[in-house]
Amino acid sequence: MAVLNNKNLKASAQSRLQSVSQDPRLLVLLNTGLIVLLNLLVSSLNMILDHQIGSTGGLSGLGTRSILETVKSLLSYFTMLVAPFWSAGFLYSVICLAREHRAEPKTMLEGFRRFPSILMFSLNKFLILMLVGTAVTYVSSFIFMFTPFSSEMSNLIANLMENGGLLLADGTINMQAFPPDLLLHACIPLFIIFGLLFLPIYAFISYSLRLGTYLLLEGPRISGFTAVIMSFRMMKGHRMQMFKLDLSFWWYYLIEALLSVVLYLDMILPLMGITLPFNSTVAFFVCLILYGVLQTVFHLWKKLPVDMTYVLSYETIAHQDENTITL
């Protein structure tokens, strides 16, 4: 079984990047820059749509408001749909660089060229997690209801039954009778049980499917379901090693998280008692642009070494498999 040596992988990643004949930072700039511009465009359009929706009042404008709300939702879905496939194209470019192939801007369209297979892989992953989540919900509820953890909930229900406000006239439970704060507090043990059961399974499945996108981006076309099966098989014995590799990049994910905070500074600062010198609309776009600039600079600095390290970890695992596909 191949062993992922974090130190060697990172050194090899630096060596590969230094040996490429082109400047790969253009690819990073295109990858992050386009996402930033797309978010800025969609945010601007949403702001315009919100203004139009707010200015369309009365029953006569109900149809117009419905259309504008639909357009607003479609814009959000469009952004959610484009970003993963664009990121997959960037990953394909990094794979090309690792194999000492030339990666051009048009190479980053590979994620869209493999749209059906990547989409099916994502749907399969979602379906697996949804089924697991449903099963864990039932198990968590069973444990919660038949253990002392549900004592607070039982007392709450008993009090409502005594007051006659638990059931509606048709015999169904009146959820509005439950005080939200008391209900939330009573359900805390249930949430903890669910988390303790679901998170380990979620981590296992996520790491088992870690190589799916890499497999779909390689030469011969395979289906999304096949990528699920192959990834599960290839990750056997490597899940903990990949987890340790993730932990070695803790600083990278921490900075990404801190940069995300910048995006919401227009809401966070007023909560801290800090008044911004401009109105909420300007503050929103200032934070959005600042976030985009900082993220682009950070990605230009460190994204390539990190992604190249993960590509080399994939190669290390894939080389031990007799059914490995190569570019």
Secondary structure, 3 states (H helix, E strand, C coil): CCCCCHHHHHHHHHHHHHHCCCCCHHHHHHHHHHHHHHHHHHHHHHHHHHHHHHHCCCHHHHHHHHHHHHHHHHHHHHHHHHHHHHHHHHHHHHHHHHCCCCCCHHHHHHHHHCHHHHHHHHHHHHHHHHHHHHHHHHHHHHHHHCCHHHHHHHHHHHHHHHHCCCECCCCCECHHHCCHHHHHHHHHHHHHHHHHHHHHHHHHHHHHCCCHHHHHHCCCCCCHHHHHHHHHHHCCCCHHHHHHHHHHCHHHHHHHHHHHHHHCHHHHHHHCCCCCCCCHHHHHHHHHHHHHHHHHHHHHHHHHHHHHHHHHHHHHHHCCCCCCCCC
